[in-house]
Amino acid sequence: MTHKQMLLLCTAAFFGGMVGGLFSAQVFLPKSAEAQKQNGVNAEEFLLLDAKGQARAGLGLDANGEVGLVLRSKDGNRTLTLSPDDPSVIKLVERGGRILWGAP
């Protein structure tokens, strides 16, 4: 198995585990009284900030209405994106915009 195949397998396993965990929590865990409220949190973007206030992760919509999950390295040099609307569903990009890895 090549390094590229191993990286793809690990990435797919990680995201599959995340989706499976979220799905099973929705299906099998009992709903709390608060979770059944009709009012919810609505936003176009959710950001995870580090101690310096820098965005390290985000979930949101872009200007075209396409959804995406973005994870940024600690030094800001690499960005991992997951977007079902993009031809490359998963991409690892360096700061200059060069795609280091993409799938499919």
C-alpha positions in Angstrom: 0.0 0.0 0.0 1.5 3.4 -1.0 1.7 6.4 1.2 -1.0 8.2 -0.7 -3.4 5.2 -0.4 -2.7 5.0 3.3 -3.4 8.7 3.8 -6.6 8.4 1.8 -7.7 5.4 3.9 -6.9 7.1 7.2 -8.8 10.3 6.1 -11.8 8.2 5.0 -11.8 6.3 8.2 -11.6 9.5 10.3 -14.5 11.2 8.5 -16.5 8.0 8.4 -16.1 7.6 12.2 -17.2 11.2 12.7 -20.3 10.9 10.6 -21.1 7.5 12.1 -20.8 8.8 15.6 -23.0 11.8 14.9 -25.6 9.6 13.2 -25.7 7.1 16.0 -26.0 9.8 18.6 -29.0 11.2 16.8 -30.6 7.8 16.4 -29.8 6.0 19.6 -29.5 8.6 22.4 -32.6 9.9 24.1 -33.6 13.5 23.3 -33.3 15.9 26.2 -36.1 18.4 26.9 -33.9 21.3 25.7 -33.0 19.5 22.4 -36.7 19.3 21.5 -37.2 23.1 21.5 -38.3 24.4 18.1 -35.9 27.3 18.4 -32.4 26.6 17.5 -29.0 28.1 16.7 -29.0 29.3 13.2 -25.9 30.7 11.5 -24.1 30.9 8.2 -20.8 30.1 9.9 -19.3 28.5 13.0 -15.7 29.2 13.9 -13.3 27.6 16.3 -10.7 30.1 17.5 -7.4 29.5 19.3 -6.1 31.4 22.3 -4.8 34.2 20.0 -8.2 34.6 18.3 -7.1 33.0 15.0 -9.7 30.8 13.3 -8.4 27.2 13.3 -11.6 25.5 12.1 -14.8 26.6 10.5 -18.1 25.2 9.3 -20.1 27.4 7.0 -21.4 28.5 3.6 -19.4 30.5 1.1 -20.7 33.3 -1.2 -22.1 30.7 -3.6 -24.1 28.9 -0.9 -21.7 25.9 -0.9 -21.1 24.2 2.5 -17.7 23.4 3.7 -15.6 22.3 6.7 -12.2 23.9 7.0 -9.3 22.9 9.4 -6.2 25.1 9.5 -2.7 24.0 10.8 -1.4 25.7 14.0 1.1 27.7 11.9 -1.5 28.6 9.3 0.6 27.0 6.5 -1.8 24.2 5.6 -5.6 24.0 5.3 -7.7 20.9 5.0 -11.1 21.4 3.5 -14.1 19.1 3.1 -16.9 20.3 0.8 -19.4 18.0 -1.0 -20.0 20.9 -3.5 -16.3 21.1 -4.6 -15.0 18.8 -7.4 -12.2 17.8 -5.0 -14.3 16.8 -2.0 -11.2 16.7 0.3 -8.2 19.0 -0.2 -5.0 19.8 1.7 -3.7 23.1 0.5 -0.6 25.1 1.4 -0.6 28.8 2.2 0.3 29.8 -1.4 -2.7 27.9 -2.8 -0.9 24.9 -4.1 -2.9 21.7 -3.6 -0.8 19.2 -1.7 -3.4 16.4 -1.8 -6.9 16.0 -2.9 -9.6 13.3 -3.2 -11.3 11.9 -5.2 
